[in-house]
Amino acid sequence: MRILHIGSFTSQHTLMAGLAYKMLEFEVVFFNTQKKTNQRNVNGLHGNFKFVNPYDSYEIKKFTSVTDQIILIKSYLGKYDPKIVKELKQIALDNEFDFVIGTWGFTTLEVMLFCQKIFHNAKFLHNVLTIPDLPIETIGFKGFLWKKFDIIFTFIQNQAYKKMLLNCDVRVFATEEMSNYVKRKYGPFEKGIDILRIELFNKCFFPKNRKEKLSNIDGEPHIAHIGATNFAAGMEIDNVSDSLIKISNNKINIHLNANVAPPELIKANSNYLHYFEKFTTDSEKSAFSEFLTQFDAIVILYNVRKVYKRFEFSLPTRFLFALVTGIPIVIPARLFPACEKYITKHEIGFAYKDEEELYLNLTNKHIMNKFSNNAILHSLTLDFESNSTMYLSILNDSNYN
């Protein structure tokens, strides 16, 4: 089977997809859609794959500008980025594809729209993963004029996204709530099939060995935050300093990826803050999940104070990787409904109303042993290889119309 995969070279999902396709002996061309990377391949992925990055000489900017948004609007209206057009036309001359697969929401939209114009014989699959985009007040843009412009941009983007989805043969959703939301907002879909499934990792990412719990050694609770820890202005969604301060001040050891203690954590109890180096793509693929098995739980944090629709419907990457580790997952209550529903259903963790309750539950051996055993057993069902028959049936099913 010949596949054109549309997605970011820096996305863990692209790497997962590549490894999966290699296992199933697919012929794959990877096309990068993220302008913020000048990578020319997917880190850690080796084999007979072709990698195409139209932005390998792109000047990386720190923040998205209004100009960038205007360029996107033009592409949604049919005037595509010349870099994309040039590369995809060349690919079309050299290849015919059975499937064009787009991974991850709006980031693939421009490329998927153009692909639908030139690859007439291919089936199109769109893996939504997360939707909708987080609102601008959570990502650093608070100006009045920007918000007015964003209303216009969002309308045009949604119309383009609807057009792309209507022309897909397969649409993949992480949750039933996500599926219902997309059908209400962009449907009804007269063409294609809709699939419910969470994103799965390959076996190589799962822990091969499990470490002794740190809490068994020092008698104190230890949890890990595995999401981004960006405290810079303009990246408010990842500035979880308030949560980290409250957790550490309740005498819970919190471990996070950071090289030095950020100044935003000056009010935290430094005795309960611990930092670990980022695991690189050169590391053994199971190294990170094995490292995490020494903690009592993984905590899912974002800098939000209310429920956003994205968290009603989506399972973030940090949550999906937490499932891989086979350790309990803990979540602030009523902020991440999709994640909370998942861990409650499978009894692999809990939602806490405040950090005092978090401490009490983490130190309750009976509760934590139950969640820990359940988490290990549940993780054994989640690898890609064990579910490959389902994936193959999606790609081989001809009943799309």
NORQUIQUI-V468324 format. One record per pair of residues at least 12 apart in sequence whose C-alpha atoms are under 8 Angstrom apart, sorted by the first residue. I is the first residue (numbers start at 1). J is the second residue. D is the distance in whole Angstrom. If there is no record, write none. Layout:
# NORQUIQUI-V468324
I:J:D
I:J:D
This chain:
# NORQUIQUI-V468324
1:26:5
1:27:6
1:97:8
1:98:6
1:99:8
2:26:6
2:27:5
2:28:6
2:96:7
2:97:5
2:98:5
2:99:7
3:26:7
3:27:6
3:28:5
3:29:6
3:97:6
3:98:6
3:99:5
3:100:6
3:101:7
4:28:6
4:29:5
4:30:6
4:31:7
4:97:7
4:99:6
4:100:5
4:101:6
5:28:7
5:29:6
5:30:5
5:31:6
5:100:6
5:101:5
5:102:6
5:103:8
6:30:6
6:31:5
6:32:6
6:33:7
6:100:7
6:101:6
6:102:5
6:103:6
6:108:6
6:111:7
6:112:7
7:30:8
7:31:6
7:32:5
7:33:5
7:34:7
7:102:6
7:103:5
7:104:7
7:107:7
7:108:6
8:31:8
8:32:5
8:33:5
8:34:5
9:31:8
9:32:5
9:33:8
9:34:7
9:37:8
9:39:7
9:41:7
9:42:5
9:43:8
10:37:7
10:42:7
10:43:8
13:103:8
14:42:8
14:103:8
15:42:6
15:43:8
15:44:8
15:45:7
16:201:6
16:202:6
18:45:7
19:45:7
19:202:7
20:202:7
20:384:7
20:385:8
22:47:8
27:48:8
27:49:7
28:49:6
28:50:7
29:49:6
29:50:5
29:51:6
29:52:8
30:49:7
30:50:6
30:51:5
30:52:6
31:51:6
31:52:5
31:53:6
32:51:8
32:52:6
32:53:5
32:54:7
32:55:8
33:53:8
33:107:7
33:108:6
33:111:7
34:55:8
34:107:7
35:55:6
35:58:7
35:60:7
36:58:8
36:59:8
36:60:5
36:61:7
37:55:7
37:56:7
37:58:8
37:60:7
38:53:7
38:55:6
38:56:4
38:57:6
38:58:6
38:60:8
39:53:7
39:56:6
40:52:7
40:53:6
40:56:6
41:53:8
43:281:6
44:281:6
44:282:7
52:87:8
54:83:6
54:84:6
54:87:7
55:83:8
63:234:8
69:153:7
70:153:8
72:110:8
73:153:7
73:156:7
73:157:7
75:110:6
76:110:6
76:113:8
76:156:7
76:157:7
76:160:6
77:160:8
80:110:7
80:114:8
84:111:7
85:114:8
88:115:8
89:118:8
92:118:7
92:119:7
96:119:8
96:121:8
96:122:8
97:119:8
97:121:7
97:122:6
98:121:7
98:122:5
98:123:6
99:122:5
99:123:5
99:124:6
99:125:7
99:395:8
100:115:8
100:122:6
100:123:6
100:124:5
100:125:6
101:124:6
101:125:5
101:126:6
101:127:7
102:124:8
102:125:6
102:126:5
102:127:6
103:126:6
103:127:5
103:128:7
103:129:7
104:126:8
104:127:6
104:128:5
104:129:5
104:130:7
105:127:7
105:128:5
105:129:7
105:130:6
105:131:6
106:133:8
106:161:7
109:160:8
109:161:7
109:164:7
112:164:7
113:160:8
113:164:6
116:164:8
116:167:8
123:168:7
123:169:6
124:167:8
124:168:5
124:169:5
124:170:6
125:168:6
125:169:6
125:170:5
125:171:6
125:172:8
126:165:8
126:168:7
126:170:6
126:171:5
126:172:6
127:171:6
127:172:5
127:173:7
128:171:7
128:172:6
128:173:6
128:174:8
129:172:8
129:173:6
129:174:6
129:199:8
129:314:7
129:315:7
129:316:8
130:174:8
130:310:7
130:313:8
130:314:5
130:315:7
130:316:7
131:178:7
131:309:8
131:310:5
131:313:7
131:314:7
132:309:7
132:310:5
133:310:7
134:308:7
134:309:8
134:310:6
138:235:8
138:236:6
138:237:5
138:303:8
138:304:7
139:234:6
139:235:5
139:236:6
139:237:6
140:233:7
140:234:4
140:235:6
140:236:6
141:234:7
158:186:8
161:186:8
162:186:5
162:187:7
165:186:8
165:189:8
166:187:8
166:189:6
166:190:8
166:191:7
167:191:7
168:191:7
168:192:6
169:191:6
169:192:4
169:193:6
169:400:6
169:401:8
170:192:5
170:193:5
170:194:6
170:195:7
170:400:7
171:192:8
171:193:6
171:194:5
171:195:6
172:194:6
172:195:5
172:196:6
172:197:7
173:194:8
173:195:6
173:196:5
173:197:6
173:198:7
174:196:6
174:197:5
174:198:5
174:199:7
174:313:8
174:314:6
174:315:7
175:196:6
175:197:7
175:198:7
175:313:6
175:314:7
175:315:8
175:338:8
176:196:7
176:313:8
177:312:7
177:313:5
178:312:8
178:313:5
178:314:7
179:194:8
179:196:8
181:313:8
190:401:8
191:400:7
191:401:5
192:399:8
192:400:4
192:401:5
193:399:8
193:400:6
193:401:8
198:315:8
199:320:7
200:320:8
200:382:6
200:383:6
200:384:5
201:321:8
201:324:7
201:382:7
201:383:5
201:384:5
202:383:5
202:384:5
202:385:6
203:383:5
203:384:7
203:385:7
204:285:6
204:286:6
205:285:5
205:286:4
205:287:8
205:289:7
205:324:7
206:286:5
206:289:6
206:290:8
206:324:6
206:325:6
206:383:8
207:286:5
207:287:7
207:289:5
207:290:5
207:293:8
207:324:8
207:325:6
208:286:7
208:290:7
209:290:6
210:290:6
210:293:6
210:294:7
211:290:7
211:291:7
211:293:6
211:294:5
212:293:8
212:294:5
213:293:7
213:294:4
213:295:6
213:296:7
214:294:6
214:295:6
214:296:8
215:295:8
215:296:7
220:252:7
220:253:7
220:363:8
221:252:5
221:253:6
221:296:7
221:359:7
221:362:6
221:363:6
222:252:6
222:253:5
222:254:6
222:255:7
222:295:5
222:296:6
222:297:7
223:252:7
223:253:6
223:254:5
223:255:6
223:295:5
223:296:6
223:297:5
223:298:6
223:299:7
224:254:6
224:255:5
224:256:6
224:292:7
224:295:7
224:297:7
224:298:5
224:299:6
225:254:7
225:255:6
225:256:5
225:257:8
225:298:6
225:299:5
225:300:7
225:301:7
226:256:6
226:257:7
226:298:7
226:299:8
226:300:8
226:318:6
227:300:8
227:301:7
227:318:6
228:257:8
229:256:8
229:257:7
229:258:7
231:262:8
231:264:7
236:303:7
237:302:6
237:303:5
237:304:7
238:302:6
238:303:6
239:302:7
239:303:6
240:301:7
240:302:6
240:303:5
241:264:6
241:265:6
243:301:8
244:265:8
244:268:7
245:265:6
245:267:6
245:268:4
245:269:7
246:268:7
246:355:7
247:355:6
248:268:6
248:269:5
248:270:7
248:271:8
248:272:5
248:273:6
249:268:6
249:269:5
249:272:8
250:355:7
250:356:7
250:359:7
251:269:8
251:272:6
251:359:8
252:272:6
252:359:7
253:271:8
253:272:4
253:273:6
253:274:7
254:272:6
254:273:5
254:274:6
255:273:6
255:274:5
255:275:6
255:276:7
256:273:8
256:274:6
256:275:5
256:276:6
257:275:6
257:276:5
257:277:6
257:278:6
258:275:5
258:276:6
258:277:6
258:278:8
259:275:7
259:276:7
259:277:6
260:275:7
261:275:8
289:324:7
289:325:5
290:325:7
292:325:7
293:325:6
293:326:7
293:327:6
295:327:8
296:327:7
296:328:7
296:362:7
296:368:8
297:327:6
297:328:5
297:329:5
297:330:7
298:322:7
298:327:7
298:328:6
298:329:5
298:330:6
299:329:6
299:330:5
299:331:6
300:318:7
300:319:7
300:329:7
300:330:7
300:331:5
300:332:8
301:331:7
301:332:8
304:335:8
305:335:7
306:335:6
307:334:7
307:335:5
307:336:7
307:337:8
308:335:8
311:335:7
311:336:5
311:337:6
311:338:6
311:339:8
312:336:6
312:337:5
312:338:5
313:337:8
313:338:6
314:338:6
314:339:8
315:338:6
315:339:6
319:339:7
323:375:7
323:379:6
324:379:6
324:382:7
324:383:8
325:376:8
325:379:7
326:372:7
326:375:5
326:376:4
326:377:7
326:378:7
326:379:5
327:348:8
327:371:8
327:372:5
327:375:5
327:376:6
328:348:5
328:349:5
328:368:8
328:371:6
328:372:5
328:375:6
329:343:7
329:348:6
329:349:5
329:350:7
330:349:6
330:350:5
330:351:6
330:352:7
331:350:7
331:351:5
331:352:6
332:351:5
332:352:5
332:353:6
332:354:7
333:351:5
333:352:5
333:353:5
334:351:8
346:374:8
346:378:8
347:371:6
347:374:7
347:375:8
348:371:5
348:372:7
348:374:6
348:375:5
349:371:6
349:375:8
